[in-house]
Amino acid sequence: MLTLYTNQRSRGRIAQWMVEETGAECEMIELDYGAPMRTPDFLALNPMGKVPVLTEGDTVVTEVAAICAWLAERFPEAGLAPRPHERAEYSRWMFFAAGPIEAAVTARALGIEPPPERRQMVGYGDFDSVIGALEQKLGRDDFIAGGRFTAADVYVGSHIPWGLQFGSLPTRPAFEAYRDRLAARPAFGRAIG
């Protein structure tokens, strides 16, 4: 059986959404920030002392993108893993969300903007380039791997409603339409809504 260590004010909600999409049975263990995430038992699962952490027996998976990808492969009957011809787009955008999107949005929130002459030193370049690439992708395709919903939509898609709600992403028609497609999913409503 799966166990998800989480906190409702964390990226654990993304992992919970992915679990809901698989239909797998999962025990949810809600941890408060601070001391509960610093116990020796929890640090043995994740030395970073953060959630989410997903376990199944002796298997431990941390990092939300990894949890989404692992669950997609662990439960192939859910149809969330990429098909061979979808793998390149799936992987590209999973890693784009875990790298450039996360870094650009966080840097912007912290008031950090790389000067133009130093953008090549930063993995994401600049915020506007990241947003433009994401907008172009979502304006062209209904879902990340093209024509169907996959685990990449859980991970990449989780950035969109949150970013629009809290203003860390600009309002763009492509983002709003994608958010609305995701919000229509029953599993999204159970986990995020």
N, C-alpha and C positions, 0 to 999 in steps of 0.2 A: 504494500500500500504506500502511496505517496504521502509525504508530510511536507507542508509548506510553512516555513517560519516567515512571518510577515509583519507588517504594520500598515494600517489603512492609510497612513500619511506618507507612504513610501512607494518606491518602484515595485513593491510587492503586489500592488494592485494589477500591474501588468502581468506578472506571473500568475496571479489568480485568474485573470481574463484568459490566459492561455490554457490553464487547467480546465476552465469552464468550456473552452472550445473543444478540448479533447473528449470531454464527457467522463474523464477518469475520476475515480473515487479518491478523495484527498482530505486528509486531516489538516485543518488550518490552525496554526498556533500563532496567536497574536502576541508580539513582544513589544513592550514599551522601550523607548530609546533610553540609553544610559546603562545602568547596572545590568538589566536583564540581557543585554547584548554583549556584555563583557564577562560573563561567567566562563569558567574553564570549559564547561561542556559545550557552550555555544561557540566559543573561540576555537574549539577543536573542529567544528564544522566549517567555520569561516573565520580565519585569523584576522580578517579586516573588521570583525565585530559589527557587521551590517547585514541587513535583510535586503532582498529575499534570499533564502536558502531553501532548496528543494532536496529532499532525500527520498530514496527508495531502497530500503535495506541498507547496505554499506555504500551505496552510490550517493555522492553528494555533488550537487550542481549549484554554483553561485553565478552571479552576473546575469541580468535579465535576458539579454540576447542569447546567451548560452542556454538558459532555462527554456526559452521559447524553441530554439533549434532542437534541443535534446528531446523535449516533449513531442515535437512533431515527428521525430524519428522513432521514439519509443512507442507511440500510438499511431502507426501508419493508417489504421482503419479510419481515423478522423480526417484523412485527406489533407493535412496541413503542411506536409513536407513537399519540397519542390519535386516536380517531375524532371527527368534529365534535361529536357530542353528549357526548363525554367530556372535551373540551378544558378546560372550566371547572374541573372537579374536579382534573384532571391539573395544570393550571397553579397552581391555588390551593395544592395540597399540595406541589408542587415548591418553590414560593416560601416556603411556611410552614416547610418543613424547612430551606431555605437561610437563612432569617431567624430567626423566633421560636425554633424548636427549637435550632438551633446556638447562638444568643445566650443562651438561657435555660440550657442545659446548661453552656455555658462559664462563664457568670457564676456559676452554682451551684458549679462545680468550683473557681473562684477565690475562693469565699466572699463573693461580692457578691450582696446581696439588696436590691433597691430598696425604700425605705420606702413604706408604703401611700400616703402623700400625694404621692409622686413617680412612681408606676407609670405614669401617663399619659405621662411623659417617655420611657419605655423602650418600644421597639417591640414587645416581647413581653409587656409588662405585668408578669407574675410567673410563676415556674416552675410553680406549681400550675395556673394557668389554661392554660398551654401543654400540660402533661401531660394535663389533663382534656379539652381539645379533641382531642388525638391519640387518647386512649383512646376517646372517644365515636365518632370516625371509624372506628377499627379494630374496635370492638365492633359496628358497624352494617354494615360492608362487608368482604368478603373481601380486596378489593384497592383501591388508591387511586382508580382511575378507575371503581370499581364492581365490575363482574362479571368483569373479566379483568386479567391481569398486563400492566403497561406499564413503560416506563422510569421512571415516577414511583415504582413499587414498588422499583426498584433503588435510587434515591436516597433516598427516604423510608425504605424498608425497611432500608437499610444502617445507619441510626441505631439500630434496635431490637436486633439481636443484640449489637452492640457495647455499647450502653447497659445491657442486662441483664447481660452478662458482667462489666462493670467497675463496675456499680452507679451509673452516672450517670442511669439511668432506674429508677423503681420497678418492682418485679415486679407485673404486672397480668395477669389471664387474657387480655385482648384482645391485649396485647403478646406474650405467650408463644405464643398460637395463630397470630398473624401471623408471628412468627419461625419457627415450625415449618412453615408453608406455604412460606415463602421458602427455608428450608434444604432442602426436598424437591426443589428445582430443581437439575438437574444442573450448570448453569452456575454456580450459587452454590457448589456443592461444589468445582468446579474452581478458582474464583477466590478464595473466602473460606475454605472449609472446610479 
